Amino acid sequence: MLEVFICEDNDEQRRQLTKYISDYIMIENLDMKITLSTAHSKEILDYVKANNVVGLYFLDVDLKEEKNGIVIAAEIREYDPQGSIVFVTTHSELTYLTFTYKVEAMDYISKDQYTDIKKRVVECIETAYNRHVRNSYSNRKLFQVKSGEKMISVDYNDILFFETALQPHKLILHTVNRQVEFYYKLKDVLSMDSRFYRCHNSYVVNKDNIAEIDTAKREIIMINGQKCFVSNRYIKGLKGVAMK
């Protein structure tokens, strides 16, 4: 989730900015939330110091505090180097300070009468959110396979087990919420991830998604209730997994 932080000491302007953002998040059903909307930069700094955050920050430059918004942004950068920072201010003449403090701001929105603030705020949200989604997918390990005319991508974390299909040279991939049939060899699946374990001549299981093992029935129960078989030959390799 992308977290949003607003620091603006003018109550009315903070309320309006918060409304722009919350309305857009709700309308577009984005995986985002406003974590803090405050007049005090310390609240935001304390939060980012204590939590692992990827944020979108809307900061006023003149906060009527000892430190201005650009200095605060530089401190935020120490804890959230991937975050997106937007300055919303009447002090456009201070733009040069963003280079002095190496803040790398996404945008610098002026509060003057000629600026469509809502439009600019929405554009910043879209840009930050799209970047966040791309980065999230690039950090995920995906199992990709061609099924028919489609290329299927499945997060490794969602894989339950692979099963040999009735049709020769084909496998059935069982995930948390779907099944996919494709051409592949069971032995070749094993080398793809250390979580995969051959539990039967016809099955390779993702050890991380095992809920328990019924030794009497020689069945593995997965986290969503699905079952696959385990043979006497391979059950010893699952030592440490909950058994009954």
N, C-alpha and C positions, 0 to 999 in steps of 0.2 A: 504493500500500500504506500502511496505517495502522501506524505503528510504536509500540510500547509500551515505556515506561521505568518501572522500579521502583527507588525509592530508600528503603531500609529498613536501619537499622543492626543490627537484631536478626536474627541469622542464621536462626533457626527461623521467625520470622514472615515473613522475606523468601522463604524456601524455600516456605512454604505459599501465600503470595500468588502467587508465580510459578507454582506448580502449578495453582491455581485458573484463572489466566489462560491458561496454555498448554493445559490440558485443554479449556477452552471453545473456544479458537481451533481446535483439532484436531477436536473433535466437530462444530462448526458449519461447518468448512471455510471459515473467514473469510480474506479477503485482508489478513491482519495478521501481525505477527511481534514477538516480544519482542527488542528490539534490545539493551537493557541491563538487567540486574538487579544492583544494586550497593549497597554501603553508603556509597559516596562520591559526593556530589553533583557534584564536579568532573568526574567521568567523563561524566556526563550533560550538563553545561554545555559541556564541550569538544566533545562530539559535535554538539549542536544549533548551536553556533557555526560548526562546520566543514561542516555539511550542511544542505541544504534539507529541512526536516522538517515533517511534520504528525503530531503525536504524541498519545498518550494517556499521561498521567503519573500514577503512583501514588506519592505522596510522604508520608513520615513527617514530622511537624512537628518533633519533638525528635530531631535527627540526631546529637547529641553533637559538633557541629561549631561553628565560629565563627558561622555563619549558620544560622538555623532553616529548616525546609522552606518556610515561607510566603515568606521572603525569596528563597529559591532559585526558587520558582515565579514571583515577579515578574521575576527575571532571565531565566527561560525564556521568559516572555511577550515579551521584547524580540526574541527570535529566532524564536519560533513563536507568533505572535498568534492563530492559528486552532486551536491545540492545546487538548485537554481535560485539565483538572487535577483530580485527586481526592486529597484528604488522608485518610490512614488513620492514626489516632493515638489516644492515650489523653488528649490535651489538648484536649477539646472546649471548654474555657473560652477557648481562643485563636481561636475562630471569627471574632471581630470583626476580627482582624488581616487577614483576607482582604479586608475592605472598606478598611482603612487602606492596604493595598498595591495595591488595585484588581486583584486577581488573577482575579476572576470564576471561582471554582471550580465545577466541575460537581457535586461532592458532598463531604461531610465525614463519613467513616465512622469511628465510634467503635469502639475495640477492646474495649469492655466486654462482659460476659457476656450482655447482652440483645440484642446486635446479631448478626444473621445476616450475617456478613461476606461469605461466599461469594455469597449472593444479591445483596447490594448491589454487589459487584464485577462480577458478571455483568450486572446492570442498567446499570452504567456502561459496560461494553464494548458492549452493544447500542446504547445511546444514541449513544456516540461513533462507532461504526461506521456506523450509519444516517445520521448527519450527514455523515460523510466520503463515503459513497456519493452522497448527494444533491448535495454540493458538487462532487464529481468530475464528475457528469453535467451539472450546470449550467454547468461550465466547458468542456464539450465542445461542438463544433459538430456538430449532427445534421441529416442530410438526411432529411426526413420526406415520405412519399408514400403515397397510398392505392392498394393493390393488391387488387382484388376487394373483399371486405368488411373487409379488415384495413388498419390504419394501420401502415406499416413505418417504423422509425427506424434509420438507418445512420450511423455515425460517418464524417465526411468523410475521415478518415485511412484508412479501409478501402475507399474507392471506387477502383476501377481505371479503368473507362471506361463510357460510355453508348453503346449501339448501337441504331440504328433497327430495329424489329421488322418482320416480314413483314406483320403486320396494320397498316393505315394508322393514323397518329396515336399509335402506341404505341412505347415505348422498352424496351430491356432494360438494366437496371443490373447491371453486373458488379462484385462486391466480392471481397475476399480469399477469402471462404468461401461465397458464395451468389450467386444471380441472381434478380432481381425484375423482372417485367414490369408496366408501368403506362402510363397515358395521359399523354402529355406531348410537347412539341415540343423537338427537339434544340437549336434556337437559344436557347430560354429557359433551358436548363441553363447556358449559357456565363456568364450574368450572376450566377450564384449564388456563385462562388468564383474567386479569381484563379488557382488551381491548374488550373482546367479550361481545356483548349485544344482547339479544333476541328482535328483532324488529318486529317479525311477528310469527304466529304459525308455519310457515315453514322455517323461516330464522333466523340465528344468524350472526351478522355483526361485523367486526373489526372496532371499532369507529375511530381508528387512520387513517384509509384509506378511510374515507368518504370525498368526495369533496363538495357535497351539497345535500340538500334534497328538492324535489319538493313536497310541501305539497298538492297541488291541485291534483296531480296524485298519491300521496302516494308512491313515488318512492325515493330510495336512489341511488344517482349517485356516483360511486366509482372513485378513482383517475385515473383509466385507461378507464373510460367511461362505464364500466359494470354497470348494474342496478339490484337492488333487491327491494322487496316490504317492506313497513312499514305500520303497522296498526294503527288506531286511539288509540288503547289501549296502544301501546308502544311508540308512537311518543314523548310523553312528556319526556321520559327518554333520549332523544337525544337533549335536550335543550342546546344551546350553539354552536351546529353545524350549519353551514351556511344553511339557508333555503330560499326558494323563493316561 
